[in-house]
């Protein structure tokens, strides 16, 4: 299990007197602030304020949970993919999402919270994961739309996280973003092919876009005015761009892609604003968003039940791995003796 300080030895000196401890804390805080102001990275062995650590564990573990729960809606289509090529691509994509979860759990573990603790939070329903994965994937077009829009929104949110002030998270995000970029393109390409197909295929794409568009806009989180965590996270360099600004960037980038695809986006208020040099868009249904975040979306219960079952079914694998490791340790001990 990782601790805050990898380099602290057992049997350290007794705790310093309160006045000394206060001065040490102030010096550590000043060093931390200087690093943040200089845009340097904070590393696991560095001193950090408790709330910085808590915020990171919250965000990174939620992110990790989102990746592994995010495997489920698309995983549903692996056995029904329309060709061998699409099946191979989808298997690779879903596997990548599992990998992202693992990098992110590892990054969060460097802050002193174990993977078991994080998974317990997910399985008990206490921890959050992205709202977007609580909606059903009704047709094959949903798989393409998830790649194009959901992964597209994820990249928009995650590119700035490559510059996050916490080193292990920032470094994990570099690899995640490279893979997400492939995910987005494969989704868009799958839709481009469907849009050259029959009228029924085109209608299927349009229907999937209609169902996912608003959910993707909500994915960026509540408006800045209702986002309790944003200000402090921005000051700490964890978040670099606000929820609303990312949402706007996503809309501006996606409208031209929709035109190339030949579909319409389901928003009568969507129009270019010459003065702002951005697209205006309609109101998001935040009541629906909060209901979903709070466990009452169409698939919340099913998603959690599937995750819990997968975890329980994997118990024997974890036990076997531990038994194998301890057997190896015993052999190594015997050889060294
Ligand atoms: N869903 O103060 P705010 C993926 C919560 S995975 C649920 O703005 P913050 C992919 C928020 O946690 C996509 N909850 O919070 C995988 C907070 O509640 P708590 C996941 C949400 O943290 C497979 C409260 O609302 N990406 O891309 O500053 C296949 C107030 O919000 C949501 C990440 O996790 C939501 N959509 O900002 C395909 C990226 N939005 O914790 C794709 C990393 C907000 O105070 N995370 N909440 O109880 C972030 O960038 C930030 O955490 C967020 C929220 C922008 C999501």
Boltz pocket constraint, residues with backbone or C-beta under 6 A from the ligand:
constraints:
  - pocket:
      binder: B
      contacts: [[A, 58], [A, 59], [A, 62], [A, 63], [A, 64], [A, 66], [A, 67], [A, 70], [A, 71], [A, 97], [A, 128], [A, 129], [A, 130], [A, 131], [A, 132], [A, 146], [A, 150], [A, 151], [A, 154], [A, 155], [A, 157], [A, 218], [A, 219], [A, 220], [A, 221], [A, 222], [A, 226], [A, 227], [A, 228], [A, 229], [A, 230], [A, 233], [A, 239], [A, 243], [A, 293]]
      max_distance: 6.0
